[in-house]
Amino acid sequence: KYLKPLTAGELKATLAVLEPSGRWGADGVAATAVADSGGYRLNGTKLFVPDAHGADLVIVAARTTPGSGTGGPVTLRGV
């Protein structure tokens, strides 16, 4: 769905990873993604999302299992 338009230059994407903790690793991801009406509801804060103002797609790192530490899943979803 996204790969072909990205590689053709028809879609601009960016990553939202950094949070107020300032940690870049999986243990720094505190934002949550909760299943809601066939999609996900995101809760949390992301900082310094490069080129977000011009992006067609923002890929957000969020936990589907809150408080799971480094062993829990981190889900990257396009929103």
matplotlib code that plots the C-alpha trace (Angstrom):
import matplotlib.pyplot as plt

x = [0.0, 2.8, 6.0, 5.2, 4.0, 7.0, 9.5, 7.8, 8.1, 4.3, 4.1, 6.2, 6.8, 8.5, 9.2, 7.9, 10.1, 11.7, 9.8, 10.3, 12.6, 15.2, 16.0, 16.2, 16.0, 12.9, 12.8, 12.3, 8.9, 6.1, 3.4, 0.6, -1.5, -4.9, -7.1, -10.2, -12.9, -10.7, -7.7, -5.6, -5.9, -2.5, -1.7, 1.6, 4.0, 6.5, 9.2, 11.1, 9.3, 11.3, 9.4, 6.0, 4.5, 4.9, 4.5, 1.6, 2.4, 3.7, 5.0, 4.7, 6.5, 4.0, 3.4, 0.5, 1.3, 1.8, 4.7, 6.1, 9.7, 12.3, 10.8, 7.3, 6.2, 6.7, 4.4, 5.2, 2.0, 1.3, -1.3]
y = [0.0, 2.5, 1.1, 1.7, 5.4, 6.0, 4.7, 6.6, 9.8, 10.2, 9.9, 11.6, 9.8, 10.6, 8.8, 9.8, 8.0, 10.4, 11.1, 13.3, 10.7, 11.4, 7.7, 6.3, 2.6, 0.5, 1.1, 4.8, 4.2, 5.0, 6.1, 3.6, 2.3, 1.0, -0.9, 1.2, 0.8, -1.1, 1.1, 2.4, 5.3, 6.8, 8.3, 10.0, 12.7, 12.6, 15.2, 16.6, 14.7, 15.7, 17.2, 16.4, 19.5, 18.2, 14.5, 12.5, 9.6, 9.6, 6.3, 6.3, 4.0, 3.0, 0.2, -2.1, -3.5, -0.5, -0.7, -3.8, -2.5, -3.6, -7.1, -5.9, -5.3, -2.0, -1.4, 0.9, 1.9, 4.4, 7.0]
z = [0.0, 0.9, -0.6, -4.3, -3.8, -1.5, -4.0, -6.9, -4.9, -4.8, -1.0, 1.6, 5.0, 8.3, 11.6, 15.0, 17.6, 20.1, 23.3, 26.3, 28.0, 25.3, 24.9, 21.4, 22.2, 22.6, 26.3, 25.6, 23.8, 26.3, 23.7, 23.4, 20.6, 21.6, 19.2, 18.4, 15.7, 13.2, 13.8, 16.7, 19.0, 19.9, 23.3, 24.1, 23.0, 20.2, 19.8, 16.8, 14.0, 10.9, 8.1, 9.7, 8.3, 4.7, 5.3, 3.8, 6.2, 9.8, 11.1, 14.9, 17.3, 20.0, 22.5, 22.1, 25.6, 27.9, 30.4, 28.8, 28.9, 26.4, 26.1, 25.0, 21.4, 19.7, 16.8, 13.9, 12.2, 9.5, 10.5]

ax = plt.figure().add_subplot(projection="3d")
ax.plot(x, y, z, "-o")
ax.set_aspect("equal")
plt.show()
